[in-house]
Amino acid sequence: MNKTKLKLYGKGGLGYAKFNNRQKEDRASFGALSYQFTPIAIRYGNKIGIYGEFGFGYLGIANVGISFKL
């Protein structure tokens, strides 16, 4: 049984994203390969926790938030 509240992790992802350009009159849409590489991530908490992730890709450079585990 893991009773530690602090967790270190990393993640990566690769996928396809569709974008809509709403600035132009023709409302052009296009698709592109998207990726996320997060080598450093930390989470504190058991069921409800806070997290911080640092990497690069479609989620940006840094993400922080609140998460819930079942």
C-alpha positions, 0 to 999 in steps of 0.5 A: 500500500502506497501511503506517500502523498508526494509523487514524481512522474513524467509523461509523453504523448503524440496525436493529431489536432484539428484547428479552426481559424476564426480570424479569416472569412473562409473559416479555414481549418487544418490538422497537424501532428501534436505532441507533449513531452513532460519530463518533470511532474510532481503531485501532492495529495491522496484523493485530491491533490495539486500538481505541477508539470513542466515540459513542452508541446501542445499543453505549453511549458508549465501546467498547474492544477488540482486533480482528483483520483478515484 
